[in-house]
């Protein structure tokens, strides 16, 4: 799948298997540039990322910013909950921290 294309693959020679290296995500703390929205039916983190960042692959930024939600392992936030969307001006620094963590 394309979403895994940037994740390195490691080979376990003793078991003759391969697997993906665990991805590390940065903590995303609140800042004044963040936007707060109430979710509606049909909202997903990827569609919100498309709407706010013009890139659905950045869904994980919104998910990490709301990691303490009731559905942390889901791509779909609970309807009617307030979620935080990090401001567009923060994206490059968040992506830089992501790259640093995953070298």
QUIURDA-V533377 format. One record per run of one state. SS is the DSSP state (hx for helix, st for strand, lp for the rest). FROM is the first residue (numbers start at 1). LEN is the number of residues. If there is no record, write none. Layout:
SS_FROM_LEN + SS_FROM_LEN
This chain:
lp_1_1 + hx_2_3 + lp_5_4 + st_9_4 + lp_13_4 + st_17_4 + lp_21_14 + st_35_4 + lp_39_6 + hx_45_9 + lp_54_2 + hx_56_10 + lp_66_16 + st_82_4 + lp_86_2 + hx_88_14 + lp_102_2
